[in-house]
Amino acid sequence: MMNNNNLSDKIEKVLIVKKDISAREIAEILNADKSTINRILYKDDRFVSLGSTPPRWKVKAVIPVYKEKEEYKQLDKWEGIPGYLGYKVGVSGKFARQRRDILDRIMTRDLPKVHSKEYMDEWGEINSQVRLQRLAGHLTVQHNTRKSSTFKTARTEWKLDLEYLKEKYHDGSWGWPRLTNTD
């Protein structure tokens, strides 16, 4: 029988590889008792519930704050500039005009300083092709890594928002990212 510290470490390893899974799924993977898994998930502050029913879990991200002259706001490891600024697609997402306003803000204004200097450097300058490439890449990854059956509305909206960005900002100096499994 595993002790709880060892089991907690094993749960963390599972959640690093398979994000957003339930206690039942973790118990099956580790061949462990579900009630023991639940007890550890709720008590160990390394884990955070995603608020669904039944609860699905992930490892709490601890991102160091980069300090130079300015401080960078610490966000969840998986949250990026678009999400931080309110960009959201899908059934519970924003209307097209609201999403496009956020995308335009990302392209045309200074960005909030989040994560680290290195992360912010990836976003380039206002109205730059570097910023557009980073934003288009972000939306493309979101689209291409989600199942079309579960995320049909979201995938359609990502595709439309990418077409909007391409038409409005792309200067043709680099290859636009390709969407896979388009609906």
CYANA upper distance limits for C-alpha pairs under 8 A (distance plus 0.5 A):
  2 MET  CA      6 ASN  CA      6.79
  2 MET  CA      7 LEU  CA      6.60
  3 ASN  CA      7 LEU  CA      6.68
  4 ASN  CA      8 SER  CA      6.32
  4 ASN  CA     40 ILE  CA      7.88
  5 ASN  CA      9 ASP  CA      6.79
  6 ASN  CA     10 LYS  CA      6.82
  7 LEU  CA     11 ILE  CA      6.62
  8 SER  CA     12 GLU  CA      6.76
  8 SER  CA     40 ILE  CA      7.02
  8 SER  CA     41 LEU  CA      8.50
  8 SER  CA     44 ASP  CA      8.22
  9 ASP  CA     13 LYS  CA      6.86
 10 LYS  CA     14 VAL  CA      6.79
 10 LYS  CA     30 LEU  CA      8.21
 11 ILE  CA     15 LEU  CA      6.69
 11 ILE  CA     26 ILE  CA      7.48
 11 ILE  CA     30 LEU  CA      8.42
 11 ILE  CA     37 ILE  CA      8.46
 12 GLU  CA     16 ILE  CA      6.67
 12 GLU  CA     46 ARG  CA      8.26
 12 GLU  CA     47 PHE  CA      8.23
 12 GLU  CA     59 VAL  CA      6.92
 13 LYS  CA     17 VAL  CA      7.06
 14 VAL  CA     18 LYS  CA      6.33
 14 VAL  CA     19 LYS  CA      8.44
 14 VAL  CA     26 ILE  CA      7.65
 15 LEU  CA     19 LYS  CA      5.52
 15 LEU  CA     20 ASP  CA      7.91
 15 LEU  CA     21 ILE  CA      7.99
 15 LEU  CA     57 TRP  CA      7.87
 15 LEU  CA     58 LYS  CA      6.10
 15 LEU  CA     59 VAL  CA      6.53
 16 ILE  CA     58 LYS  CA      7.95
 16 ILE  CA     59 VAL  CA      7.09
 19 LYS  CA     57 TRP  CA      7.49
 19 LYS  CA     58 LYS  CA      5.90
 19 LYS  CA     59 VAL  CA      8.27
 20 ASP  CA     50 LEU  CA      7.92
 20 ASP  CA     56 ARG  CA      5.74
 20 ASP  CA     57 TRP  CA      5.55
 20 ASP  CA     58 LYS  CA      6.00
 21 ILE  CA     25 GLU  CA      6.79
 21 ILE  CA     26 ILE  CA      7.56
 21 ILE  CA     56 ARG  CA      5.35
 21 ILE  CA     57 TRP  CA      6.04
 21 ILE  CA     58 LYS  CA      7.91
 22 SER  CA     26 ILE  CA      6.85
 22 SER  CA     54 PRO  CA      7.50
 22 SER  CA     55 PRO  CA      6.56
 22 SER  CA     56 ARG  CA      4.89
 22 SER  CA     57 TRP  CA      6.62
 23 ALA  CA     27 ALA  CA      6.51
 23 ALA  CA     34 LYS  CA      6.73
 23 ALA  CA     37 ILE  CA      6.64
 23 ALA  CA     38 ASN  CA      6.44
 23 ALA  CA     41 LEU  CA      8.40
 23 ALA  CA     55 PRO  CA      8.12
 23 ALA  CA     56 ARG  CA      7.64
 23 ALA  CA     57 TRP  CA      8.11
 24 ARG  CA     28 GLU  CA      6.73
 24 ARG  CA     34 LYS  CA      6.22
 25 GLU  CA     29 ILE  CA      6.76
 26 ILE  CA     30 LEU  CA      6.65
 26 ILE  CA     34 LYS  CA      8.40
 26 ILE  CA     37 ILE  CA      7.94
 27 ALA  CA     31 ASN  CA      6.02
 27 ALA  CA     32 ALA  CA      5.28
 27 ALA  CA     33 ASP  CA      6.43
 27 ALA  CA     34 LYS  CA      5.68
 27 ALA  CA     37 ILE  CA      6.88
 28 GLU  CA     32 ALA  CA      7.15
 32 ALA  CA     36 THR  CA      8.03
 32 ALA  CA     37 ILE  CA      7.76
 33 ASP  CA     37 ILE  CA      6.87
 34 LYS  CA     38 ASN  CA      6.61
 35 SER  CA     39 ARG  CA      6.63
 36 THR  CA     40 ILE  CA      6.83
 37 ILE  CA     41 LEU  CA      6.63
 38 ASN  CA     42 TYR  CA      6.70
 39 ARG  CA     43 LYS  CA      6.70
 40 ILE  CA     44 ASP  CA      6.18
 41 LEU  CA     45 ASP  CA      8.47
 41 LEU  CA     47 PHE  CA      6.46
 41 LEU  CA     48 VAL  CA      8.18
 41 LEU  CA     57 TRP  CA      8.46
 42 TYR  CA     47 PHE  CA      8.02
 45 ASP  CA     60 LYS  CA      8.22
 46 ARG  CA     59 VAL  CA      6.31
 46 ARG  CA     60 LYS  CA      5.84
 47 PHE  CA     57 TRP  CA      7.21
 47 PHE  CA     58 LYS  CA      6.32
 47 PHE  CA     59 VAL  CA      5.14
 47 PHE  CA     60 LYS  CA      5.75
 48 VAL  CA     57 TRP  CA      6.24
 48 VAL  CA     58 LYS  CA      6.12
 48 VAL  CA     59 VAL  CA      6.68
 48 VAL  CA     60 LYS  CA      6.15
 49 SER  CA     55 PRO  CA      6.43
 49 SER  CA     56 ARG  CA      6.23
 49 SER  CA     57 TRP  CA      5.13
 49 SER  CA     58 LYS  CA      7.15
 50 LEU  CA     55 PRO  CA      6.98
 50 LEU  CA     56 ARG  CA      6.03
 50 LEU  CA     57 TRP  CA      6.27
 50 LEU  CA     58 LYS  CA      7.77
 51 GLY  CA     55 PRO  CA      6.35
 51 GLY  CA     56 ARG  CA      7.57
 52 SER  CA     56 ARG  CA      6.68
 60 LYS  CA     76 ASP  CA      8.33
 61 ALA  CA     76 ASP  CA      6.30
 61 ALA  CA     77 LYS  CA      5.82
 62 VAL  CA     76 ASP  CA      7.96
 62 VAL  CA     77 LYS  CA      7.72
 63 ILE  CA     74 GLN  CA      6.98
 63 ILE  CA     75 LEU  CA      7.82
 63 ILE  CA     76 ASP  CA      7.89
 63 ILE  CA     77 LYS  CA      7.02
 63 ILE  CA    115 HIS  CA      7.56
 64 PRO  CA     74 GLN  CA      7.73
 64 PRO  CA    115 HIS  CA      8.09
 65 VAL  CA     71 GLU  CA      7.64
 65 VAL  CA     72 TYR  CA      6.38
 65 VAL  CA     73 LYS  CA      7.40
 65 VAL  CA     74 GLN  CA      6.39
 65 VAL  CA    115 HIS  CA      6.83
 65 VAL  CA    116 SER  CA      6.91
 66 TYR  CA     71 GLU  CA      7.04
 66 TYR  CA     72 TYR  CA      6.45
 66 TYR  CA    115 HIS  CA      7.51
 66 TYR  CA    116 SER  CA      5.36
 66 TYR  CA    117 LYS  CA      7.09
 67 LYS  CA     71 GLU  CA      5.63
 67 LYS  CA     72 TYR  CA      7.30
 67 LYS  CA    116 SER  CA      8.35
 71 GLU  CA    113 LYS  CA      7.96
 72 TYR  CA    113 LYS  CA      5.49
 72 TYR  CA    114 VAL  CA      5.15
 72 TYR  CA    115 HIS  CA      6.20
 72 TYR  CA    116 SER  CA      6.36
 72 TYR  CA    117 LYS  CA      8.13
 73 LYS  CA    113 LYS  CA      6.68
 73 LYS  CA    114 VAL  CA      4.95
 73 LYS  CA    115 HIS  CA      6.48
 74 GLN  CA    114 VAL  CA      6.53
 74 GLN  CA    115 HIS  CA      5.82
 75 LEU  CA     79 GLU  CA      6.77
 75 LEU  CA     80 GLY  CA      8.38
 75 LEU  CA    114 VAL  CA      7.31
 75 LEU  CA    115 HIS  CA      6.78
 79 GLU  CA     83 GLY  CA      6.52
 79 GLU  CA     84 TYR  CA      7.09
 80 GLY  CA     84 TYR  CA      6.57
 81 ILE  CA     85 LEU  CA      6.66
 81 ILE  CA    106 ILE  CA      8.43
 81 ILE  CA    111 LEU  CA      8.29
 81 ILE  CA    112 PRO  CA      8.37
 81 ILE  CA    114 VAL  CA      8.24
 82 PRO  CA     86 GLY  CA      6.95
 82 PRO  CA     87 TYR  CA      5.64
 82 PRO  CA    102 ILE  CA      7.97
 82 PRO  CA    103 LEU  CA      8.00
 82 PRO  CA    106 ILE  CA      8.00
 83 GLY  CA     87 TYR  CA      5.43
 83 GLY  CA     88 LYS  CA      7.07
 85 LEU  CA    102 ILE  CA      7.34
 86 GLY  CA    102 ILE  CA      7.74
 87 TYR  CA     93 GLY  CA      8.33
 87 TYR  CA     94 LYS  CA      7.59
 87 TYR  CA     99 ARG  CA      6.19
 87 TYR  CA    102 ILE  CA      6.77
 87 TYR  CA    103 LEU  CA      8.26
 88 LYS  CA     92 SER  CA      8.32
 88 LYS  CA     93 GLY  CA      5.12
 88 LYS  CA     94 LYS  CA      6.14
 88 LYS  CA     99 ARG  CA      7.61
 89 VAL  CA     93 GLY  CA      4.63
 89 VAL  CA     94 LYS  CA      6.43
 89 VAL  CA     99 ARG  CA      8.37
 89 VAL  CA    153 THR  CA      8.15
 89 VAL  CA    154 ALA  CA      5.56
 89 VAL  CA    157 GLU  CA      6.78
 89 VAL  CA    158 TRP  CA      7.69
 90 GLY  CA     94 LYS  CA      8.23
 90 GLY  CA    151 PHE  CA      7.62
 90 GLY  CA    152 LYS  CA      8.38
 90 GLY  CA    153 THR  CA      5.53
 90 GLY  CA    154 ALA  CA      4.42
 90 GLY  CA    155 ARG  CA      8.23
 90 GLY  CA    157 GLU  CA      7.62
 91 VAL  CA    153 THR  CA      6.97
 91 VAL  CA    154 ALA  CA      7.72
 94 LYS  CA     98 GLN  CA      6.44
 94 LYS  CA     99 ARG  CA      6.48
 95 PHE  CA     99 ARG  CA      6.79
 96 ALA  CA    100 ARG  CA      6.59
 96 ALA  CA    157 GLU  CA      8.29
 96 ALA  CA    161 ASP  CA      8.49
 97 ARG  CA    101 ASP  CA      6.62
 98 GLN  CA    102 ILE  CA      6.91
 99 ARG  CA    103 LEU  CA      6.73
 99 ARG  CA    161 ASP  CA      8.36
100 ARG  CA    104 ASP  CA      6.47
100 ARG  CA    161 ASP  CA      7.59
100 ARG  CA    164 TYR  CA      8.45
101 ASP  CA    105 ARG  CA      6.61
102 ILE  CA    106 ILE  CA      6.73
103 LEU  CA    107 MET  CA      6.85
103 LEU  CA    165 LEU  CA      8.35
104 ASP  CA    108 THR  CA      6.41
105 ARG  CA    109 ARG  CA      5.97
106 ILE  CA    110 ASP  CA      8.00
106 ILE  CA    111 LEU  CA      7.05
107 MET  CA    126 ILE  CA      6.34
107 MET  CA    127 ASN  CA      5.64
107 MET  CA    128 SER  CA      8.12
107 MET  CA    131 ARG  CA      7.22
107 MET  CA    132 LEU  CA      7.36
108 THR  CA    126 ILE  CA      5.76
108 THR  CA    127 ASN  CA      5.84
109 ARG  CA    126 ILE  CA      6.38
110 ASP  CA    126 ILE  CA      7.02
113 LYS  CA    117 LYS  CA      8.39
113 LYS  CA    120 MET  CA      7.30
114 VAL  CA    119 TYR  CA      8.21
114 VAL  CA    120 MET  CA      7.54
115 HIS  CA    119 TYR  CA      6.81
115 HIS  CA    120 MET  CA      8.06
116 SER  CA    120 MET  CA      6.79
117 LYS  CA    121 ASP  CA      6.55
118 GLU  CA    122 GLU  CA      7.13
119 TYR  CA    123 TRP  CA      7.82
120 MET  CA    124 GLY  CA      7.83
122 GLU  CA    130 VAL  CA      8.08
122 GLU  CA    131 ARG  CA      7.98
122 GLU  CA    134 ARG  CA      7.44
123 TRP  CA    130 VAL  CA      6.90
123 TRP  CA    131 ARG  CA      5.10
123 TRP  CA    134 ARG  CA      6.48
123 TRP  CA    135 LEU  CA      8.24
124 GLY  CA    128 SER  CA      7.00
124 GLY  CA    130 VAL  CA      5.77
124 GLY  CA    131 ARG  CA      5.43
125 GLU  CA    130 VAL  CA      7.83
125 GLU  CA    131 ARG  CA      6.95
126 ILE  CA    131 ARG  CA      7.65
127 ASN  CA    131 ARG  CA      7.37
127 ASN  CA    132 LEU  CA      7.96
127 ASN  CA    169 TYR  CA      8.29
128 SER  CA    132 LEU  CA      6.93
129 GLN  CA    133 GLN  CA      6.38
129 GLN  CA    169 TYR  CA      8.38
129 GLN  CA    170 HIS  CA      7.56
129 GLN  CA    171 ASP  CA      8.09
130 VAL  CA    134 ARG  CA      6.72
131 ARG  CA    135 LEU  CA      6.62
132 LEU  CA    136 ALA  CA      6.39
132 LEU  CA    165 LEU  CA      8.26
132 LEU  CA    169 TYR  CA      7.73
132 LEU  CA    170 HIS  CA      7.83
133 GLN  CA    137 GLY  CA      6.36
133 GLN  CA    176 TRP  CA      8.38
134 ARG  CA    138 HIS  CA      6.63
135 LEU  CA    139 LEU  CA      6.86
136 ALA  CA    140 THR  CA      6.51
136 ALA  CA    162 LEU  CA      6.89
136 ALA  CA    165 LEU  CA      8.09
136 ALA  CA    176 TRP  CA      8.42
136 ALA  CA    177 PRO  CA      7.59
137 GLY  CA    141 VAL  CA      6.64
137 GLY  CA    177 PRO  CA      7.06
138 HIS  CA    142 GLN  CA      6.89
139 LEU  CA    143 HIS  CA      6.73
139 LEU  CA    158 TRP  CA      6.74
139 LEU  CA    162 LEU  CA      7.66
140 THR  CA    144 ASN  CA      6.47
140 THR  CA    158 TRP  CA      7.96
140 THR  CA    162 LEU  CA      8.26
140 THR  CA    177 PRO  CA      7.27
140 THR  CA    178 ARG  CA      7.84
140 THR  CA    179 LEU  CA      6.76
141 VAL  CA    145 THR  CA      6.44
142 GLN  CA    146 ARG  CA      7.06
142 GLN  CA    158 TRP  CA      8.29
143 HIS  CA    154 ALA  CA      8.23
143 HIS  CA    155 ARG  CA      5.79
143 HIS  CA    158 TRP  CA      6.68
143 HIS  CA    159 LYS  CA      7.91
143 HIS  CA    179 LEU  CA      7.63
143 HIS  CA    180 THR  CA      8.49
144 ASN  CA    179 LEU  CA      6.68
144 ASN  CA    180 THR  CA      6.09
144 ASN  CA    181 ASN  CA      7.65
146 ARG  CA    150 THR  CA      8.13
146 ARG  CA    151 PHE  CA      6.84
146 ARG  CA    155 ARG  CA      8.14
147 LYS  CA    151 PHE  CA      6.47
147 LYS  CA    152 LYS  CA      8.38
148 SER  CA    152 LYS  CA      5.61
148 SER  CA    155 ARG  CA      7.41
148 SER  CA    181 ASN  CA      8.00
148 SER  CA    183 ASP  CA      7.68
151 PHE  CA    155 ARG  CA      6.34
152 LYS  CA    156 THR  CA      6.71
152 LYS  CA    183 ASP  CA      8.33
153 THR  CA    157 GLU  CA      6.74
154 ALA  CA    158 TRP  CA      6.63
155 ARG  CA    159 LYS  CA      6.64
156 THR  CA    160 LEU  CA      6.75
156 THR  CA    183 ASP  CA      8.02
157 GLU  CA    161 ASP  CA      6.51
158 TRP  CA    162 LEU  CA      6.57
159 LYS  CA    163 GLU  CA      6.80
159 LYS  CA    179 LEU  CA      8.32
160 LEU  CA    164 TYR  CA      6.72
161 ASP  CA    165 LEU  CA      6.74
162 LEU  CA    166 LYS  CA      6.59
163 GLU  CA    167 GLU  CA      6.62
164 TYR  CA    168 LYS  CA      6.60
165 LEU  CA    169 TYR  CA      6.13
165 LEU  CA    170 HIS  CA      7.47
166 LYS  CA    170 HIS  CA      5.32
166 LYS  CA    176 TRP  CA      8.25
172 GLY  CA    176 TRP  CA      8.48
